[in-house]
Amino acid sequence: MTTRKFSLLLWLSIFVASCAIGQTTDKRDAILWEITGNGLSSPSYLLGTCHVVPYTYTDSIPGYKEAYASVGQVVIEHDISAGAEIFATADMQAILLMPSDTTYAMLFTPEELTELNNVLQGYGMPQAEQLALRPAFLEMSLAMVQEAMRLQGQAPMDMDVINHGRADGKKAVFLETLDDAKQVLKYLFAKDLNMQAQSLLSTLRQLRDGVNPALEIIQNYKAQELEAILQDENFTAQDRDVTVDRRNAKWLEQIPALIADTPTLIAVGAGHLCGEKGLVQGLRARGYKLRPLSL
């Protein structure tokens, strides 16, 4: 696997965690919002993104082109282009790679390990013992690699928000540092290895049966059924607190200053928009008016 592909999968894993798959609902929630009021002289905008959907999808989001054209700066979660720096450090290697005293043969029965390696072979990947990745990261890689390939060399939505913004002379801002992103990843991959192994087994069986969790993310996103993101029984309250709610709280402290004087487009994973502790409700609680544009 090339460094570029590994960087993309590593970064995508943050989104998978904070946008866990739930059941489809009948409730639709906008992925593009206008922010006004509370003393703003010009509107700013909040865009919920899907990291395995290319930027070209914004062409089909009502109101996006006008919103983008009107802003002077663009904001995303963190510097995606520096993804290689995240996993190159010794502390990240320690939590991405299998501990030296643990093997896949210790976590799976011989039959399960054969089942896993057959799936890996189908993806053109080495056997699990050769990869030496923790089960949680391998699970996310399996779920995302097919959908990441659908980008076919195109940059993910968030990355091109920044790329286009810079090319058009807009200021680029990041809501969190690479260290902040690393803390989320460390939480995800530090979970009990036996639990990781069972979750990996469940996902590979879904993939074998033609059910790709990553594809469900895309389907829910395009249907704007964001509440479905919050309804996965495997996405615990602690998971949500670490990967979504705490980050939202930090971002809500920064956003008022960012939009006070400069019309701004804020583009973050769609799972950060919805729910009682989501950015939409958080901004409303701070006195802003939010109007859905994409429904």
C-alpha positions, -999 to 999 in steps of 0.1 A, spaced: 0 0 0 15 34 -10 21 62 15 -6 82 -2 -32 55 1 -23 48 37 -25 84 46 -60 86 30 -72 56 49 -58 68 81 -75 101 77 -108 86 66 -109 64 97 -116 95 118 -147 101 97 -159 65 100 -157 67 138 -176 99 140 -202 89 114 -210 54 125 -237 37 104 -272 35 118 -305 25 104 -321 45 77 -346 71 90 -373 91 74 -358 123 88 -337 144 65 -313 171 77 -295 196 55 -258 192 47 -255 230 38 -266 257 62 -266 295 61 -254 312 93 -267 347 100 -277 369 129 -259 376 162 -243 407 147 -230 392 114 -229 417 86 -227 389 59 -237 352 60 -213 324 66 -220 288 58 -217 253 73 -212 223 50 -214 187 62 -190 167 41 -184 130 33 -147 122 31 -151 94 5 -172 116 -18 -153 138 -43 -155 176 -43 -174 174 -76 -205 163 -57 -208 199 -44 -221 207 -79 -253 189 -70 -257 206 -35 -283 234 -39 -268 267 -29 -232 256 -26 -218 274 -56 -233 307 -45 -222 301 -9 -186 293 -19 -183 323 -42 -194 347 -14 -169 337 13 -134 350 20 -121 320 39 -126 283 40 -123 261 72 -119 224 76 -112 200 105 -74 197 101 -46 198 75 -54 166 55 -24 171 32 -2 165 62 -17 131 69 17 113 64 31 133 93 4 118 116 13 82 111 51 86 106 56 93 143 67 66 167 37 71 190 13 66 161 32 35 148 28 21 183 -10 22 182 -15 14 145 7 -17 145 0 -49 163 18 -52 197 49 -73 195 35 -98 220 2 -104 200 -5 -121 168 -36 -126 147 -34 -163 155 -40 -154 191 -71 -133 183 -88 -156 157 -95 -193 154 -77 -210 125 -109 -210 105 -115 -173 112 -80 -164 102 -83 -183 69 -116 -165 63 -99 -131 69 -69 -139 47 -92 -150 19 -109 -116 20 -76 -98 21 -64 -119 -9 -95 -108 -28 -85 -72 -23 -50 -79 -34 -36 -74 0 -10 -94 20 -21 -118 47 -30 -103 81 2 -114 98 23 -97 71 3 -65 74 8 -64 112 -19 -38 116 -43 -36 145 -77 -51 137 -95 -18 141 -73 -1 114 -75 -32 91 -113 -32 95 -115 5 85 -91 -1 56 -112 -30 43 -144 -10 45 -130 22 30 -105 10 3 -132 1 -22 -150 35 -18 -117 54 -17 -109 39 -50 -141 54 -63 -124 88 -60 -102 77 -89 -75 102 -81 -99 129 -71 -93 146 -38 -119 140 -11 -144 168 -6 -128 185 24 -93 185 8 -106 202 -24 -126 228 -4 -92 239 9 -74 234 -25 -100 254 -44 -102 280 -17 -64 287 -18 -64 287 -56 -92 313 -55 -73 335 -30 -94 326 0 -78 322 34 -75 286 47 -81 278 84 -80 245 104 -101 239 134 -77 215 150 -40 205 150 -25 173 138 -20 164 175 -57 168 180 -64 144 152 -38 120 165 -56 118 199 -88 107 182 -70 80 163 -52 68 195 -85 64 212 -99 43 183 -70 20 180 -63 15 217 -94 -4 223 -93 -41 235 -77 -62 207 -102 -91 211 -131 -66 207 -113 -52 176 -109 -87 162 -146 -95 166 -156 -63 150 -132 -69 121 -147 -104 116 -182 -89 115 -172 -64 89 -154 -88 66 -184 -111 66 -206 -81 56 -181 -74 28 -181 -110 17 -219 -109 15 -218 -77 -6 -227 -53 22 -202 -24 25 -206 -2 56 -187 26 38 -213 25 10 -240 29 35 -223 61 48 -224 75 13 -260 66 7 -271 81 40 -251 112 32 -265 118 -2 -300 112 11 -292 138 38 -304 113 65 -279 125 90 -298 113 120 -291 78 109 -255 85 117 -263 86 154 -282 53 157 -256 26 155 -257 3 185 -219 -3 182 -211 34 184 -210 39 221 -217 70 241 -180 72 249 -171 69 212 -194 97 204 -181 119 232 -145 114 221 -148 115 184 -176 140 179 -190 159 210 -157 170 225 -144 182 191 -177 200 184 -174 218 218 -139 230 209 -149 241 174 -179 261 188 -155 281 208 -135 291 177 -163 296 151 -177 329 164 -143 347 160 -138 331 126 -171 343 111 -173 377 129 -156 398 103 -151 374 73 -178 355 55 -167 319 59 -174 284 46 -169 258 74 -167 222 60 -166 193 85 -178 157 85 -216 156 83 -218 137 116 -207 169 134 -237 188 123 -266 169 138 -279 160 172 -283 181 204 -245 186 207 -240 191 170 -228 223 154 -262 234 141 -278 234 175 -246 247 191 -245 277 169 -282 283 174 -276 282 212 -250 310 207 -276 333 191 -270 326 154 -298 319 129 -293 288 108 -312 282 76 -310 249 56 -301 255 20 -297 220 6 -331 204 13 
